[in-house]
Amino acid sequence: MMNANEKANAVLENIASRMSVRSYEDRPVPAEMVETLLRAAMAAPSAKNRQPWEFVVVDDRATLDALAARLKYAKMLAQAPLAVIVCAETMIAHSDGSVSENPFWEHDASAATENLLLAAEALGLGAVWTAASDPERSAAVKSVIPMPAAVMPLCVVPIGFPAGAEQPKDKWNPAKIHHNRW
């Protein structure tokens, strides 16, 4: 069992090691790893604990290729053995029967996506966040994966065992920090 310091170091090292991986080995991601990724994603916080996220797991080669053909910034899907499309319900059903827009769906899906990316790093997988929430890209995703009108894709995350020599970037920038005022 890790002590608090070892646990903190492991978490912080995982965060610092996470990188965008765009090339993958030609081997499938085991189902157990996929479940671990999705469990991590669903452990994310969400506004009022609504958990509006939905996930489409894509491991069908023809579907991955169709997404790659339609998403100009996600061409790496053509080599990825797996992708997870992180989506969210954009409407909230209330106890009185009324329905309203969910103003936090993108925040909630983003938190789930970050957990998924960190879990991929911890499992020795490579992944990259490719945006899909703008009108052009969401239409492209929905043309390949039909989904309910009230569900929107936030991103498509290609995942696989890394084939390249990517290195994490040091993004620390003290100039971005403001104390008590701008």
C-alpha positions in Angstrom: 0.0 0.0 0.0 1.3 3.4 -1.0 1.7 6.1 1.6 0.3 9.6 0.9 3.5 10.9 -0.4 4.0 8.0 -2.8 0.4 8.3 -4.0 0.8 12.0 -4.6 4.0 11.4 -6.5 2.4 8.7 -8.7 -0.6 10.9 -9.6 1.6 14.0 -10.3 4.0 12.0 -12.4 1.1 10.6 -14.4 -0.2 14.1 -15.0 3.2 15.4 -16.1 3.8 12.4 -18.3 0.5 12.6 -20.3 1.1 13.5 -23.9 -0.8 13.6 -27.2 -0.1 10.4 -29.1 -1.0 10.3 -32.7 0.7 7.1 -33.9 -0.2 3.6 -32.7 1.0 0.0 -33.0 -1.2 -2.4 -35.0 -2.7 -4.3 -32.0 -6.0 -4.1 -30.3 -6.6 -2.5 -26.9 -7.8 -5.3 -24.6 -11.4 -5.1 -23.4 -10.3 -4.8 -19.7 -8.3 -1.7 -20.5 -11.2 -0.2 -22.3 -13.4 -0.8 -19.3 -10.7 0.8 -17.0 -10.7 3.9 -19.3 -14.4 4.2 -19.2 -14.5 3.7 -15.4 -12.0 6.5 -15.0 -13.9 8.8 -17.3 -17.1 8.2 -15.4 -15.3 9.0 -12.1 -15.1 12.6 -13.2 -16.9 15.4 -11.4 -20.0 16.9 -13.0 -22.3 19.8 -12.3 -24.9 18.8 -9.7 -23.6 15.2 -10.2 -25.8 14.9 -13.3 -23.2 12.8 -15.1 -24.6 13.7 -18.5 -21.8 11.9 -20.4 -22.3 9.2 -22.9 -19.5 7.2 -24.6 -19.3 5.6 -28.0 -16.5 3.0 -28.1 -15.4 2.5 -31.7 -13.1 -0.5 -32.6 -14.6 -1.3 -36.0 -12.0 -0.6 -38.7 -14.5 0.6 -41.2 -16.1 3.1 -38.7 -12.7 4.4 -37.6 -11.7 4.9 -41.3 -15.0 6.7 -42.0 -14.4 9.0 -39.0 -10.8 9.6 -40.2 -12.1 10.5 -43.7 -14.6 13.1 -42.3 -12.6 14.7 -39.5 -9.7 16.6 -41.0 -7.9 17.0 -37.7 -8.3 13.4 -36.7 -6.6 11.5 -39.5 -4.7 9.4 -37.0 -8.0 7.5 -36.6 -7.0 5.6 -39.7 -4.2 3.9 -37.7 -5.8 3.8 -34.3 -7.3 0.5 -33.1 -9.8 2.2 -30.9 -11.5 5.5 -30.4 -13.8 6.8 -27.7 -16.3 9.5 -28.7 -17.1 11.5 -25.5 -20.6 12.9 -25.7 -23.1 14.4 -23.4 -26.8 15.0 -23.0 -27.4 18.7 -23.7 -30.9 18.8 -22.1 -31.9 18.3 -18.4 -35.1 16.6 -17.4 -36.4 18.0 -14.2 -38.6 16.3 -11.5 -41.6 18.5 -12.5 -41.5 17.1 -16.0 -40.0 20.2 -17.6 -36.8 20.1 -19.7 -34.1 22.8 -20.1 -30.7 23.2 -21.6 -27.7 21.7 -19.8 -25.3 24.7 -19.7 -22.5 22.6 -18.3 -22.5 19.6 -20.7 -19.2 20.7 -22.2 -17.5 21.1 -18.8 -18.7 17.7 -17.6 -17.7 15.9 -20.8 -14.3 17.7 -20.6 -13.7 16.5 -17.1 -14.5 12.9 -18.2 -12.2 13.3 -21.2 -9.3 14.4 -19.1 -9.8 11.4 -16.7 -9.9 9.1 -19.8 -6.6 10.6 -21.1 -4.9 10.3 -17.7 -6.1 6.7 -17.4 -4.7 6.0 -20.9 -1.3 7.3 -19.8 -1.4 5.2 -16.6 -2.1 2.1 -18.6 0.7 2.7 -21.1 -1.6 3.7 -23.9 -1.4 6.7 -26.1 -4.3 9.0 -26.8 -5.1 12.4 -28.2 -8.1 14.7 -27.8 -9.6 15.7 -31.1 -12.4 18.3 -30.9 -15.8 17.4 -32.2 -18.2 19.9 -30.6 -18.3 22.6 -33.3 -21.1 22.4 -35.9 -18.9 21.0 -38.7 -17.2 18.3 -36.7 -20.2 17.3 -34.7 -22.1 16.8 -38.0 -19.3 14.7 -39.3 -19.3 12.5 -36.3 -23.1 12.2 -36.3 -23.0 11.3 -40.0 -21.0 8.2 -39.1 -22.5 7.5 -35.6 -26.1 8.5 -35.5 -27.1 9.7 -32.0 -30.1 11.3 -30.4 -30.6 15.0 -31.3 -30.1 16.0 -27.6 -26.7 14.3 -27.4 -23.6 16.1 -28.7 -20.1 14.8 -29.2 -17.5 16.8 -27.4 -14.4 15.0 -28.8 -13.1 11.9 -30.5 -10.2 10.3 -28.6 -8.1 7.9 -30.7 -6.4 5.4 -28.5 -3.8 2.7 -28.9 -0.3 1.4 -27.9 2.1 4.2 -28.8 4.2 3.6 -31.9 6.1 6.9 -31.9 8.7 8.6 -29.7 6.5 11.4 -28.4 7.7 13.1 -25.3 5.6 15.1 -22.8 5.8 18.9 -23.1 6.8 21.0 -20.1 3.9 23.5 -20.1 4.8 25.2 -16.8 4.6 29.0 -17.3 4.7 31.2 -14.2 3.6 34.2 -16.4 0.2 32.6 -16.6 -0.3 32.8 -12.8 -2.0 35.8 -11.1 -2.2 36.3 -7.4 -5.2 38.0 -5.9 -5.6 40.3 -9.0 -4.8 40.3 -12.7 
